[in-house]
């Protein structure tokens, strides 16, 4: 376990030290593809999930506490906006991208594409790993922001319908309790989570044996480790917020 965690940290350090390589046209194209695959392609399911989650959370809180309660508005911001939106967005990315990246790299390893790139004079770590790690680090905050906006919109609409108030009034009451620095922190948390998912998936996919069985093993291990990382980062961020407040 300690050796694997050390390998994750080493890969994260490598990615941070080589980020300037992404300015190269070849790597920039790969980065854009990864952002599209992990972010833009995930938007349909994220939007539907966000709309349903926002309406469900707001409806339940309104039924238990009251739609016009200050506590309800605080819980919507802290629970839905700050906690659930980044967490559910990360779980969607894990489900869609973590296993895909790990298995894709494992297939490349099986067909010895890493060696082929070296023979062509292309560093395989730069070409294959950097765009995937930074792609997820960029895509997940964007997905999270989309989730937050859609969830709040459906939550405001549900609250307005339940309480019989204008939509803008319901939104304005919520914004009275919104904290800008928590909004920023939620996006930073999502970026760190995306980088962690990318590091784990890249490590699992590129470090296994060159065999057909290693493909499924890489996907399974990547998803499991990514889920643990998502919740560890979420708990750590919540602890930081509690300590600062």
Secondary structure, DSSP 4 states (H G I P E B T S, - for coil): -HHHHHHHHHHHHHHHHTGGGGGSHHHHHHHHHHHHHHTGGGHHHHHHHHHHHHHHHHHHHHHHT-TT-HHHHHHIIIIIIIIIHHHHHHHHHIIIIIHHHHHHHHHHHHTTHHHHHHHTT--HIIIIIIHHHHHHHHHHHHHHHHHHHHHHHHHHHHHHHHHT--HHHHHHHHHTT--HHHHHHHHHHHHHHHHHHHHHHHHHHHSS-SSHHHHHHHHHHHHHHHHHHHHHHHHHHHHHHHHH-
